Amino acid sequence: MILSTSDQFPGKEYEVLGLVKGNVVQSKHIGKDIFAGLKNIVGGEISSYTEMLSEAREIATQRMVAEAEARGADAVMMVRYGGAQIMESTAEIIAYGTAVKFI
């Protein structure tokens, strides 16, 4: 599966299959939240949250790819990510794009 942020595949003809997406809501356990709160006082990167968001992006991407494959796509173009806080220490990550089949 080809993933691209571009809005076209130069030199390729393709049929647009439509929007595909994948999302996940994740959180860290309370121990990580306590450490993050302490880290917030002194500043610096909160690596447990960086790791959580990286994992969430990967899961969302895999779910988007699975939806594209189920539709018979060869690629997903215009891939984008979005995020939102659902509640304290919980984030939703969504991956979305346009599924296409090469002709």
Buried (B, 14 or more C-beta within 10 A) or exposed (E): EEBBEEEEBEEEEBEEBEBBBBBBBBBBEEEBBEBBEEBEEEEEEBEBBEEBBEEBBEBBBEBBBEBBBEEEBBBBBBBEBEBEEEEEBEBBBBBBBBBBBEE
